[in-house]
Amino acid sequence: MTCQVVFELHVKKEHVDNVRQWFVDKLPGTRAFRGNVSVEVVREQDDPTKFVFMEKWNERKDFEDYLAWRVEEGTVAELAEMLEGDIDFRYFEPLGV
């Protein structure tokens, strides 16, 4: 069963203009990682500092392996420097309705 991972990022104002390119540079690694089905990133129209990631993975373990890789290679720490607050990952499963 697939796992959908949703998380919101609140980007510091000084990074809003360059964070989109940072995502463009990093997301090919996400999309190529074993088990990734899709990644979509949206930005809130009324608050351009808020971004939401909606990712689909073959299973939760695939995302957990991916996240461990991103922590190990430094991407999570690099991203954290551009954020206000923590990342709250939420995991969902489809109900088929």
Secondary structure, DSSP 8 states (H G I E B T S, - for coil): --EEEEEEEEB-GGGHHHHHHHHHHHHHHHHHSTTEEEEEEEE-SS-TTEEEEEEEESSHHHHHHHHHHHHHTTHHHHHHTTBSS----EEE-----
